[in-house]
Amino acid sequence: MLEKITKVAREKEIEKLQSLTKKAFYDTAEEIINDPIYTLKDSFWPSINDPLHQELCLVIENCLQILKSGFNSQAFEDDDFVDIF
């Protein structure tokens, strides 16, 4: 019984991490994307692509560290998290 409760609570916390991470990333991505577009630079794609890629890699790396250290996740759980993200 306790094991099932722990498992359900763990899954809910991972879902919260997923949700909060998505929201934070979308907010950051919006900031990265909007400035070059609003200033109408001809070369806005490179100025968007590099920072956005760096941010995405950083977010995924940090989430995987949280999953492994905080939730003692297994590889398939890490893969699922990244796929959903």
C-alpha positions, -999 to +999 in steps of 0.1 A: +000+000+000+027+025+010+047+015-021+017+023-044+011+057-026+048+065-030+047+056-067+016+077-074+031+107-055+064+103-074+045+102-108+026+133-099+058+152-089+074+142-122+043+155-141+045+188-122+082+191-131+072+184-167+045+211-167+065+237-149+095+231-171+074+235-203+059+267-191+093+282-181+108+271-214+080+286-234+083+319-216+121+320-222+117+309-258+092+337-263+117+362-250+145+348-272+123+348-303+104+380-300+132+405-297+149+397-331+116+396-348+103+429-334+135+446-344+130+432-379+166+421-383+172+404-416+193+378-398+168+369-371+170+331-376+206+327-364+200+351-335+170+329-325+183+295-333+215+294-313+202+308-280+170+287-283+190+256-289+213+264-259+184+270-236+167+238-247+198+217-241+203+234-207+167+228-196+168+191-207+202+186-189+189+202-157+157+182-158+175+149-163+198+157-133+167+164-112+150+132-123+181+111-116+191+127-082+156+137-069+135+109-083+161+081-088+147+077-123+154+049-147+166+054-182+132+048-197+116+074-175+143+099-186+136+091-222+098+095-217+103+128-200+124+142-229+101+128-255+071+144-239+089+177-234 
